Amino acid sequence: MIIKKKTIPTRIPKQQYDEFDNALNIRFKNNLITRKEFKMTEGFRLLGRMPEWKMALNKLKTIPKRKDLQ
């Protein structure tokens, strides 16, 4: 019997999903990634490698909710 690990479903806005999809399409067409890597998890992995993304996450960790709403 094969037991598959369950992944946590992630909900993101449609516009952001379309931007991910478009960026991955361009990377695939330019032969920068293979068909196997052509999925949303690859997009999230690449985002995690960007310094701007890490800075935004660090800011999100420390910003209070009232400032986030402004």
C-alpha positions in Angstrom: 0.0 0.0 0.0 1.3 3.4 -1.0 0.6 6.3 1.5 0.7 9.7 -0.1 1.5 12.7 2.0 -1.3 15.2 2.0 -0.5 18.8 1.1 -2.2 21.8 2.7 -4.5 23.4 0.2 -3.4 26.9 -0.5 -5.8 29.6 -1.6 -4.4 32.6 -3.4 -6.1 35.3 -5.4 -6.9 34.5 -9.1 -4.8 37.4 -10.3 -1.7 36.2 -8.4 -2.3 32.6 -9.6 -2.5 33.9 -13.2 0.8 35.8 -12.8 2.5 32.7 -11.4 1.1 30.7 -14.3 2.3 33.2 -16.9 5.8 33.5 -15.4 6.1 29.7 -15.3 4.9 29.5 -18.9 7.6 31.9 -20.0 10.3 30.0 -18.0 9.1 26.7 -19.7 9.1 28.2 -23.2 12.6 29.5 -22.7 13.7 26.0 -21.6 14.7 27.2 -18.1 12.5 24.5 -16.4 11.4 21.1 -17.4 7.8 19.8 -17.8 8.2 18.0 -14.5 9.0 21.3 -12.7 6.2 23.2 -14.5 3.8 23.5 -11.5 2.8 26.0 -8.9 5.1 24.5 -6.2 8.0 25.5 -8.4 6.7 29.1 -8.5 6.5 29.2 -4.7 10.0 27.7 -4.4 11.3 30.4 -6.7 9.5 33.1 -4.7 11.1 31.8 -1.5 14.6 32.3 -3.0 14.0 36.0 -3.8 15.4 38.4 -1.3 12.5 40.8 -1.7 10.1 38.1 -0.8 12.0 37.3 2.3 12.1 41.0 3.3 8.4 41.2 2.8 7.8 38.1 5.0 10.1 39.5 7.7 8.1 42.8 7.6 4.9 40.9 7.8 6.1 39.1 10.9 6.6 42.4 12.8 3.9 44.7 11.5 0.9 45.2 13.8 -2.6 44.5 12.4 -3.7 48.1 12.5 -0.8 49.2 10.3 -1.5 46.3 8.0 -5.0 47.5 7.4 -3.9 51.0 6.3 
